[in-house]
Amino acid sequence: MSSPDIILSARQLTKRFSGFTAVNSVDLDVERGTIHALIGPNGAGKTTCFNLLTKFLQPSAGSIKFNGRDITGLAPAAIARLGVVRSFQISAVFPRMSVLENVRIALQRRRGDSFDFWRNQKVLNAYDAEARERIEEVGLSDFIGETAGELSYGRKRALEIATTLALEPEMLLLDEPMAGMAQEDVSRISALIRRIAAKRTILMVEHNLSVVADLSDKITVLARGEVLAEGPYETVSKDPRVIEAYIGAGHG
């Protein structure tokens, strides 16, 4: 039985592709209210593990529990309804719609009105107050009427996070939130992640090790599909096996 402090757990999580084992017997516990990072050199199995945890891939073996409930056989939409929501490495917003309209659509989706674009303005306006709250939470209030496609890359990522927050996640899974960002945007999104983590649990895959060091309470290092080390950054970064895995893979 899971500890009440563990929000997401995996046991012996394994994924095989035509004889190749991408993830091999991974055990993972994510504590409630923490920022937990999943890192490792290229080819370590991070993305596959992440896709297993968010149910975009079905495991070959092993189990996954969320809040003590077995979610191994559930579809992504089902676990989203339970409160596990992921964002993607590539920003996913409607570029021709405004910031407000993007978040409003996410609110409609949560309430089962996803495609009711033809509803009258009065009905749509009922979502505005909550949409504005989510937009303020990610620091985009000054851009509320701007077309999403005209935002900077970092602000598009912030908007994407706002749309995921509209789904009221208890746990947010972020796939390389800093990918392709300039330093100014990295700093802004790091601050945003820290802010939204005050009320939620976050699991993220991230290549930027300075971000991982700054944000994470706990880190799990994967190498060749297996857990190599786990713990706070100060401990993990000094582990000879971790140093060797990164240097051996061409990463300093």
Buried (B, 14 or more C-beta within 10 A) or exposed (E): EBEEEBBBBBBEBBBBEEEEBBBBBBEBBBBBBBBBBBBBBEEBBBBBBBBBBBBBBEBBBBBBBBBEEEBBEBEBEEBBEBBBBBBBBEBBBBEEBBBBBBBBBBBBBBEEBEEEEEEEEEEBEEBBEBBBBBBEBBBBEEBBEBBBEEBBBBBBBBBBBBBBBBBBBBBBBBBBBBBEBEEEBBBBBBEBBEEBBEEBBBBBBBBBBEBBBBBBBBBBBBBBBBBBBBEEBEEBBEBEEBEEBBEEBEEE
